[in-house]
Amino acid sequence: MLARQPFARRIVIAFTLMTLLVSGVFSIGIVAVVYFIEAQLVTEEMSREMDTVLDVDLAHGQAPRLDASTRFFASGLPQYGLPEELAALAPGFTELVRDDEAFYVFVRDRAGERYVLMEDQNEFEARENALFNVVLAGFVLSVLGAWGLGRLMANRVMAPVSRLANQVRHRDQLHPLAPPLALQYPDDEVGHLAAAFDSTLGQLRRTLERERLFTADVSHELRTPLMVVLGACELLGQAALPPRAQQQAARIQRAAQEMHELVETFLLLARARPEQASFAGDATLASVAAEQSERWGPLLAEKGLDFALKIEGDDHGAYNRTLLGTVMSNLLRNALHYTDSGSVTLVLADGGFRVEDSGVGIPPDQQERMFQPFVRGAEGRGEGLGLGLSLVKRICAHQGWDVGMTSREPQGSCFRVRLSHRVI
């Protein structure tokens, strides 16, 4: 349980528990020593008084010479009648408490007779209680002081660690020109931790830079041959070809167009710096939906599926056409591949959109995994590698959008993309 607490709180708890233990043992020790010494000293003193009374005073026919706080009782002397409560006590020293009064009692049996000395201890008891109160107050103050000192030390110890955590968490640390962290800390454990972060962040920066350059180079080099393929497809579309050849040419053109859009998407993501929150918007949700409906509607109809574009609310946001189109296109392609009969619906709302289908659906325990790279549905439709939904997740994360899915009854899936904080 303690391991789940914040480190600063654990320091405070450790200080407090240690002081609680030490102060508790010390306080109990004081009380025990006082009680032990009290019993020993009083026993010796009252034993000497009893010897004086029996061997000196009574032996010479004199009355016991005692102070005003001490009384003498004897079972064989009527003038010193022994009360019943004292007659039942064991020989030796005893403390007797009666209502609000306290007494020291010393009992001695000699020659079949019982002799008792009883001394009023109210004054000593008051001093003893005062001592115990002082010990208790010291115990409480020491625990409170340990708590305060623990908080002070925890704040001082955790201050550089918290500062380092904030620096590592800051998005500028992935910038190639970010200064080293270790130079800002002394050569201690925190400095070593900062040096480890510098090493790890350096490797991460180099990896991200290599990925960015690779994606940018590949995307840039693919644009030229793709433009050639698209140009050739346009020429083929204008030529007099047999119906089957026209279908194949149209298929090639669609694939080349999809690849061109993917290249543009990857090029945008590759050029993005970590500090970029999102790309500037140049299109509305309705315009992108109209383009994708025009593109995917005929393909869905060719498969025998009913396609509909529904508008539940007007959205007035401005979005990046390429990225929003890629997200919507991948979700519609996914619905095309995994729906054999029924319908596919693209629903626009204020703040986002939904793609609903009546396909095979995805079990609830696998829905989160579907957004991971190279993960495909159980039936593995289409020719993809399982990167479509992963790309959708990546784009949404970069743009600050949210994507998720739920199952539909009796079957099918519903993918929701939230472009703002409104509920869609």
C-alpha positions as CSV (number, residue, x, y, z in Angstrom):
1,M,0.0,0.0,0.0
2,L,2.8,2.4,0.9
3,A,4.5,1.7,-2.5
4,R,1.6,3.2,-4.3
5,Q,1.9,6.5,-2.5
6,P,3.8,9.4,-4.1
7,F,7.5,9.5,-3.2
8,A,7.3,12.7,-1.3
9,R,4.4,11.4,0.8
10,R,6.4,8.2,1.5
11,I,9.3,10.4,2.8
12,V,6.9,12.2,5.2
13,I,5.3,8.9,6.3
14,A,8.8,7.4,6.9
15,F,9.9,10.4,9.0
16,T,6.6,10.3,11.0
17,L,6.6,6.5,11.6
18,M,10.3,6.5,12.6
19,T,9.7,9.4,15.1
20,L,6.4,7.7,16.3
21,L,8.4,4.5,17.0
22,V,11.4,6.2,18.7
23,S,9.3,8.6,20.7
24,G,6.8,5.9,21.6
25,V,9.5,3.6,22.9
26,F,11.2,6.5,24.8
27,S,7.9,7.7,26.4
28,I,6.9,4.2,27.4
29,G,10.4,3.8,28.8
30,I,10.1,6.9,30.9
31,V,6.8,5.8,32.3
32,A,8.1,2.3,33.1
33,V,11.3,3.7,34.8
34,V,9.2,6.1,36.9
35,Y,6.9,3.4,37.9
36,F,9.7,1.0,38.7
37,I,11.7,3.5,40.7
38,E,8.6,4.7,42.5
39,A,7.8,1.1,43.6
40,Q,11.4,0.4,44.7
41,L,11.9,3.6,46.6
42,V,8.5,3.6,48.3
43,T,8.9,0.0,49.3
44,E,12.3,0.6,50.9
45,E,11.2,3.7,52.7
46,M,8.0,2.2,54.1
47,S,9.9,-1.0,55.0
48,R,12.3,1.1,57.1
49,E,9.4,3.0,58.7
50,M,7.7,-0.3,59.5
51,D,10.9,-1.6,61.2
52,T,11.1,1.6,63.2
53,V,7.5,1.3,64.4
54,L,7.7,-2.4,65.3
55,D,11.2,-2.6,66.7
56,V,11.6,0.8,68.3
57,D,8.3,2.6,69.0
58,L,6.0,-0.4,69.9
59,A,8.8,-2.3,71.6
60,H,9.3,0.6,74.0
61,G,5.6,1.1,74.5
62,Q,5.4,4.3,72.5
63,A,2.9,5.3,69.8
64,P,4.2,5.1,66.3
65,R,6.0,8.3,65.3
66,L,4.6,8.9,61.8
67,D,3.9,12.0,59.7
68,A,0.4,13.3,59.2
69,S,0.0,11.6,55.8
70,T,0.8,8.1,57.1
71,R,-1.4,5.8,59.2
72,F,-0.7,2.7,61.1
73,F,-2.9,-0.4,61.5
74,A,-2.4,-3.6,63.5
75,S,-4.6,-6.7,63.8
76,G,-3.5,-7.4,67.5
77,L,-3.8,-3.8,68.7
78,P,-7.4,-2.6,69.2
79,Q,-6.4,1.1,69.2
80,Y,-5.0,0.5,65.7
81,G,-7.9,-1.5,64.3
82,L,-7.2,-3.1,60.9
83,P,-9.9,-2.5,58.2
84,E,-11.2,-5.5,56.3
85,E,-10.0,-4.2,52.9
86,L,-6.4,-4.0,54.2
87,A,-6.6,-7.5,55.9
88,A,-7.1,-9.1,52.5
89,L,-4.0,-7.6,50.9
90,A,-0.9,-9.6,50.2
91,P,2.3,-8.9,52.2
92,G,4.6,-6.3,50.7
93,F,4.0,-3.0,48.8
94,T,0.7,-2.2,47.1
95,E,-1.0,0.8,45.6
96,L,-4.5,1.3,46.7
97,V,-7.0,3.5,44.8
98,R,-10.3,4.4,46.5
99,D,-12.6,6.7,44.6
100,D,-10.6,9.9,44.1
101,E,-8.0,8.9,46.7
102,A,-4.7,7.0,46.2
103,F,-2.6,5.4,48.9
104,Y,0.7,3.5,49.3
105,V,0.2,0.4,51.4
106,F,2.9,-1.7,53.0
107,V,1.8,-5.0,54.7
108,R,4.0,-7.1,57.0
109,D,3.0,-10.3,58.9
110,R,4.9,-11.1,62.1
111,A,4.2,-13.7,64.7
112,G,0.7,-14.3,63.4
113,E,-0.2,-10.6,63.5
114,R,-0.6,-8.2,60.6
115,Y,0.8,-4.7,60.6
116,V,0.0,-2.1,57.9
117,L,1.3,1.3,57.0
118,M,-0.9,3.4,54.6
119,E,0.5,6.6,53.2
120,D,-1.5,9.2,51.3
121,Q,0.0,9.6,47.8
122,N,-2.4,12.2,46.3
123,E,0.4,14.9,46.1
124,F,2.9,12.5,44.5
125,E,0.2,11.2,42.2
126,A,-0.5,14.7,41.0
127,R,3.2,15.2,40.3
128,E,3.3,11.9,38.6
129,N,0.3,12.8,36.3
130,A,2.0,16.1,35.5
131,L,5.1,14.2,34.4
132,F,3.1,11.8,32.3
133,N,1.3,14.8,30.7
134,V,4.7,16.3,29.9
135,V,5.8,13.1,28.4
136,L,2.6,12.8,26.3
137,A,2.9,16.4,25.1
138,G,6.5,15.8,24.2
139,F,5.5,12.6,22.3
140,V,2.8,14.5,20.3
141,L,5.0,17.5,19.6
142,S,7.9,15.2,18.4
143,V,5.5,13.4,16.0
144,L,4.1,16.7,14.7
145,G,7.7,18.1,14.3
146,A,8.7,15.0,12.4
147,W,5.7,15.4,10.1
148,G,6.7,19.0,9.5
149,L,10.4,18.2,9.0
150,G,9.4,15.3,6.7
151,R,7.4,17.6,4.5
152,L,10.2,20.2,4.4
153,M,12.8,17.5,3.5
154,A,10.5,15.9,1.0
155,N,9.9,19.2,-0.8
156,R,13.6,19.9,-0.9
157,V,14.5,16.4,-2.0
158,M,11.7,16.1,-4.6
159,A,12.1,19.7,-6.0
160,P,14.9,18.8,-8.5
161,V,13.2,15.5,-9.4
162,S,9.9,17.3,-10.1
163,R,11.8,19.9,-12.1
164,L,13.5,17.2,-14.1
165,A,10.1,15.5,-14.7
166,N,8.6,18.7,-16.0
167,Q,11.6,19.3,-18.3
168,V,11.4,15.8,-19.7
169,R,7.7,16.0,-20.2
170,H,7.9,19.3,-22.1
171,R,7.4,18.8,-25.8
172,D,10.5,21.0,-26.7
173,Q,12.8,18.2,-25.4
174,L,12.3,16.4,-28.7
175,H,13.6,19.4,-30.6
176,P,17.0,18.7,-32.1
177,L,18.4,21.9,-30.5
178,A,17.1,21.2,-27.0
179,P,20.0,21.7,-24.4
180,P,21.2,18.8,-22.4
181,L,19.5,18.3,-19.0
182,A,22.5,17.0,-17.1
183,L,24.4,20.3,-17.2
184,Q,21.6,21.9,-15.1
185,Y,22.1,19.5,-12.1
186,P,25.0,18.6,-9.8
187,D,26.8,15.3,-10.0
188,D,24.5,13.3,-7.8
189,E,21.7,10.8,-8.3
190,V,19.4,13.4,-10.0
191,G,22.3,14.4,-12.2
192,H,22.8,10.8,-13.2
193,L,19.1,10.4,-13.9
194,A,19.2,13.6,-16.1
195,A,22.2,12.2,-18.0
196,A,20.2,8.9,-18.6
197,F,17.3,11.0,-19.9
198,D,19.7,12.9,-22.2
199,S,21.0,9.7,-23.6
200,T,17.5,8.2,-24.2
201,L,16.1,11.4,-25.5
202,G,19.0,11.7,-27.9
203,Q,18.3,8.2,-29.3
204,L,14.7,9.1,-29.6
205,R,15.4,12.3,-31.5
206,R,17.7,10.5,-33.9
207,T,15.1,7.8,-34.4
208,L,12.3,10.3,-35.1
209,E,14.5,12.3,-37.4
210,R,15.4,9.1,-39.4
211,E,11.8,8.2,-39.6
212,R,10.8,11.7,-40.7
213,L,13.4,11.8,-43.4
214,F,12.7,8.3,-44.6
215,T,8.9,9.0,-44.8
216,A,9.5,12.3,-46.5
217,D,12.0,10.9,-49.0
218,V,9.8,7.9,-49.9
219,S,6.7,10.1,-50.2
220,H,8.5,12.6,-52.3
221,E,10.0,10.0,-54.6
222,L,6.7,8.2,-55.1
223,R,4.8,11.3,-56.2
224,T,6.5,11.4,-59.7
225,P,5.7,7.8,-60.7
226,L,2.2,8.1,-59.3
227,M,1.5,11.2,-61.3
228,V,2.7,9.2,-64.4
229,V,0.3,6.4,-63.5
230,L,-2.6,8.8,-63.0
231,G,-1.9,10.6,-66.3
232,A,-1.8,7.3,-68.1
233,C,-5.1,6.2,-66.5
234,E,-6.8,9.5,-67.7
235,L,-5.6,8.8,-71.2
236,L,-6.9,5.2,-71.0
237,G,-10.2,6.5,-69.8
238,Q,-10.5,8.6,-73.0
239,A,-9.6,5.7,-75.3
240,A,-12.1,3.2,-76.7
241,L,-11.5,0.1,-74.6
242,P,-13.5,-3.0,-74.1
243,P,-15.8,-2.9,-71.0
244,R,-13.5,-5.3,-69.0
245,A,-10.4,-3.2,-69.9
246,Q,-12.3,-0.1,-68.8
247,Q,-13.1,-1.7,-65.5
248,Q,-9.4,-2.6,-64.9
249,A,-8.3,0.9,-65.9
250,A,-10.8,2.4,-63.5
251,R,-9.5,0.1,-60.8
252,I,-5.9,1.1,-61.5
253,Q,-6.9,4.8,-61.4
254,R,-8.7,4.4,-58.0
255,A,-5.7,2.5,-56.5
256,A,-3.3,5.1,-57.8
257,Q,-5.5,7.9,-56.5
258,E,-5.7,6.3,-53.0
259,M,-1.9,5.9,-53.1
260,H,-1.5,9.5,-54.0
261,E,-3.6,10.6,-51.1
262,L,-1.7,8.3,-48.7
263,V,1.6,9.8,-50.0
264,E,0.2,13.3,-49.4
265,T,-0.9,12.2,-45.9
266,F,2.5,10.7,-45.0
267,L,4.3,13.7,-46.4
268,L,2.2,16.0,-44.2
269,L,2.9,13.9,-41.1
270,A,6.6,13.6,-41.9
271,R,7.0,17.4,-42.2
272,A,5.2,18.0,-38.9
273,R,7.3,18.9,-36.0
274,P,6.5,17.6,-32.5
275,E,5.5,21.0,-31.4
276,Q,2.8,21.3,-34.1
277,A,-0.6,20.7,-32.6
278,S,-2.5,20.5,-35.9
279,F,-2.5,21.5,-39.5
280,A,-4.4,24.5,-40.8
281,G,-7.9,23.8,-42.0
282,D,-9.0,24.4,-45.5
283,A,-12.2,22.3,-45.8
284,T,-15.5,21.7,-44.1
285,L,-16.7,18.4,-42.8
286,A,-19.6,18.5,-45.3
287,S,-17.4,19.1,-48.3
288,V,-15.0,16.3,-47.4
289,A,-18.0,14.0,-46.8
290,A,-19.4,14.9,-50.2
291,E,-16.2,14.0,-51.9
292,Q,-15.8,10.7,-50.1
293,S,-19.5,9.8,-50.7
294,E,-19.0,10.4,-54.4
295,R,-16.0,8.3,-54.4
296,W,-17.1,5.3,-52.3
297,G,-20.8,5.4,-53.0
298,P,-20.5,3.7,-56.4
299,L,-18.1,1.0,-55.0
300,L,-20.6,0.2,-52.2
301,A,-23.4,0.0,-54.7
302,E,-21.4,-2.3,-56.9
303,K,-21.2,-4.7,-54.0
304,G,-24.9,-4.5,-53.5
305,L,-24.8,-2.4,-50.3
306,D,-27.1,0.5,-49.6
307,F,-25.2,3.7,-48.9
308,A,-26.6,6.9,-47.4
309,L,-25.1,10.2,-46.3
310,K,-27.1,11.6,-43.3
311,I,-26.7,15.0,-41.7
312,E,-27.8,15.3,-38.0
313,G,-26.2,18.6,-37.4
314,D,-24.2,21.4,-39.1
315,D,-20.5,21.6,-38.3
316,H,-18.8,24.9,-39.0
317,G,-15.2,23.9,-38.3
318,A,-12.3,24.1,-40.7
319,Y,-10.2,21.0,-41.2
320,N,-7.2,19.8,-43.2
321,R,-8.8,18.3,-46.3
322,T,-6.1,15.6,-46.9
323,L,-6.0,14.3,-43.3
324,L,-9.8,14.4,-42.7
325,G,-10.3,12.8,-46.1
326,T,-7.8,10.0,-45.3
327,V,-9.6,9.3,-42.0
328,M,-13.0,9.2,-43.6
329,S,-11.8,7.2,-46.6
330,N,-10.2,4.5,-44.5
331,L,-13.3,4.1,-42.4
332,L,-15.5,3.8,-45.5
333,R,-13.0,1.3,-47.1
334,N,-13.1,-0.7,-43.9
335,A,-16.9,-0.8,-44.0
336,L,-16.8,-1.9,-47.7
337,H,-14.4,-4.8,-47.0
338,Y,-16.2,-6.1,-43.9
339,T,-19.9,-5.7,-44.9
340,D,-21.3,-8.4,-47.2
341,S,-25.0,-7.3,-47.1
342,G,-27.1,-4.6,-45.7
343,S,-26.0,-0.9,-45.6
344,V,-23.3,1.6,-44.8
345,T,-24.2,5.0,-43.5
346,L,-22.0,8.1,-43.1
347,V,-23.6,10.3,-40.5
348,L,-22.4,13.9,-40.1
349,A,-23.0,15.8,-36.8
350,D,-22.0,19.0,-35.1
351,G,-18.5,18.1,-33.9
352,G,-17.7,14.9,-35.8
353,F,-19.1,12.0,-37.9
354,R,-19.9,8.3,-37.7
355,V,-19.5,5.4,-40.1
356,E,-22.1,2.7,-39.4
357,D,-22.3,-0.6,-41.1
358,S,-24.1,-3.9,-40.9
359,G,-21.0,-6.0,-41.4
360,V,-19.5,-8.9,-39.4
361,G,-18.6,-6.6,-36.5
362,I,-15.7,-6.8,-34.0
363,P,-15.9,-8.5,-30.6
364,P,-15.7,-6.0,-27.7
365,D,-12.5,-7.5,-26.4
366,Q,-10.7,-6.9,-29.7
367,Q,-12.0,-3.4,-30.5
368,E,-9.1,-1.6,-28.9
369,R,-6.5,-3.8,-30.7
370,M,-8.0,-3.0,-34.1
371,F,-6.3,0.5,-34.0
372,Q,-2.9,-1.1,-33.6
373,P,-0.5,-1.5,-36.6
374,F,-0.8,-4.8,-38.6
375,V,-3.9,-5.9,-36.7
376,R,-6.8,-7.1,-38.9
377,G,-10.2,-8.5,-38.3
378,A,-10.7,-12.3,-37.8
379,E,-11.9,-12.7,-41.3
380,G,-9.1,-10.6,-42.9
381,R,-11.0,-9.0,-45.8
382,G,-9.4,-7.1,-48.6
383,E,-5.7,-6.9,-49.5
384,G,-4.5,-4.5,-46.7
385,L,-1.9,-5.1,-44.1
386,G,-3.9,-3.9,-41.2
387,L,-2.5,-0.3,-41.3
388,G,-5.7,1.6,-42.2
389,L,-7.2,2.0,-38.7
390,S,-3.7,2.5,-37.3
391,L,-3.2,5.4,-39.6
392,V,-6.6,6.8,-38.6
393,K,-5.6,6.6,-35.0
394,R,-2.3,8.3,-35.7
395,I,-3.9,11.2,-37.6
396,C,-6.6,11.7,-35.0
397,A,-4.0,11.8,-32.2
398,H,-1.9,14.3,-34.1
399,Q,-4.9,16.6,-34.8
400,G,-6.4,16.3,-31.3
401,W,-9.4,14.3,-32.5
402,D,-10.8,11.2,-30.9
403,V,-11.7,8.0,-32.6
404,G,-13.5,4.9,-31.2
405,M,-15.8,2.2,-32.1
406,T,-18.8,0.3,-30.7
407,S,-20.8,-2.7,-31.8
408,R,-24.3,-2.4,-33.4
409,E,-27.3,-4.6,-32.8
410,P,-28.0,-7.2,-34.2
411,Q,-24.6,-6.9,-35.9
412,G,-22.2,-4.4,-37.4
413,S,-19.9,-1.7,-36.2
414,C,-20.0,2.0,-35.6
415,F,-16.8,4.1,-35.8
416,R,-17.1,7.6,-34.2
417,V,-14.7,10.4,-34.9
418,R,-15.0,13.4,-32.6
419,L,-13.5,16.6,-34.1
420,S,-14.4,18.7,-31.1
421,H,-15.5,18.2,-27.5
422,R,-19.2,17.9,-28.5
423,V,-21.0,14.6,-28.1
424,I,-21.8,13.0,-31.5
